[in-house]
Amino acid sequence: MDLNLTRADYCDNEKRLEWFRAAKFGMFIHWGIYAQLAGSWKGKEIPGIGEQIMRFAEIPAVEYREIAKDFNPVKFNAEEWVTLAKRAGMRYIVITAKHHDGFAMYHSHCSPYNIVDATPYRHDPMKDLAAACQKHGLKLCFYYSQYQDWDHPDGAVHKPQWDMTYPPERKDFHRYMNEKAIPQVTELLTSYGPIGVIWYDTPGQCPYYDSMRFADLVHAIQPECIVSPRVGNDLGDYIGYGDNQVPTSTNALPWETCATMNDTWGFKAQDHNWKDTGSLLRLLASIVSKGGNYLLNVGPTAQGLIPPESVERLEAIGRWLQVHGDAIYTAGRCLMPYQPEWGAVTGCKEQKKLYFHLFEKQTGSFVFNGLQTKVLRAYMMETGEAVPFAQQYNSALELHSLTLELPAQPTDPYLPVAVLELEDEPEIDPFLTEQGGRLVLNGFSAAISGKDGAHPQVQVSRAGLVENWSRAEDCLTWTFKVTAAGSYRVELNTFSEKYPEKDPEMSWEGGHRFLLRAAGQKVEFTVTADEKYRPRDLYLWHNVVTNCGTVSFPAAGIYTLTLEPQEIRYEKGLGPKLKSLVLTAE
Ligand code: GLC
């Protein structure tokens, strides 16, 4: 603890978050004795995420404990993991010190159920990681499952509970909290040097004062250590999105999205559903352009090796960042209130630069709307080759447009970036305007009203999601500019967070009926996932994409679009959770 810190420093969240805002990219490591099972139990492949196999296979705690006796990660090498993260361009590491299974992956003195006392390995890997992180200048952060503990008799357990050795009515959460969770987090904060984040997870029904105790504990021991949002009750130091969720809007508050590289966090031998390098880079650029950090997961094996598929992708990302680092670390969040769907725009006020990350259109003529600042020079970041450009202003439409003539061939196999050098700091018209034939309408840009004059219940979360949509009278309206006459396909993106196999009653986030009004037209639709977007793994949060129909705009100009529910299915506190409505020119 730094004793020179004053009470003001202790409370200064901005100071605590300085390194986090600059970091942009981190490595999440899900590593535990579950890796030993690699996704199978008693010869059967178990569906669901690897680190939660105990729950998915309904393994009683006494049987699960046996796995520890075979856990011997002799190939673990902290130096290799940390240098891999560094080569990939990652600036922090968040590793599971204790997951929901209750097993401590470090030498804990308050529970013998830990890697030193309960496995043949008998060694504390967190000591090595702390030393390697110090040596290579990465921040070490610990994931700690504060609420769920499927091993401690009093820890919270996922419902429905499979192991009734300690039935819910006999549980005393505070006993678990006082004898295991608080002492273990204290150990993590006092034995491994400075910690970047205590990454709490799944607060569940954790009462306010308990979340507060978990948060205060961190700040009291290490005032500069950050508390993750999943401490619960809005007490985290930054905003967190759900697993694999990328918002459609930029946010001035610091935030983070944690994401899988395949469909699991903890190692699963059968999961080969790897995202390709291009997709991972697009996610990085997209998250950074909106002001967030990308926490990308690896799930090492029981031997202690990061899977080769992950290594290969991380190396490729690192090579891309060698060339494009300025477009990510120096630039960061773009000063426009919305991001185009064709890619991501990062910006740097001080250097008077904008970076266009080209996801889709990478060659030929390309138009960007709303840039009011004069462009002095445009070039491709990879080759330095000049990009011819022209700027125009249409006074009738009050529309600034910039046309770039991109090279005939993509200049990067994954993600080419065009750089604009500007005469002054970038000024971008904040009025929501179609970009590259797309319009993204989300919670932040919506006006909310109650059709019946009553106070609307629907809310926009700090993360920009439209939530708590319990009343059919609550409507959303957007006002925007369309740059040419034409017909647009409308897609609704909602989130689903249900577990259909466990509770068939909550089988699908669908059935809500809406009426959409725009330019004198009415389109009715029901939320149903389009077949081609059906999620691959039903245990993760996922996007439900509904094709709503089409609307046409007779001329360039300003329009409004209203989304009116006809029937809302609001059950168990869950209604439609809207991420965005996307209009694409046909
Ligand atoms: C969810 C899961 C947990 C995983 C975490 C990663 O909260 O319950 O298994 O570690 O997501 O963000």
Residues whose N, C-alpha, C, O or C-beta is under 5 A from the ligand:
A	BS01	GLC	E51 D201 T202 D243 C258 W265
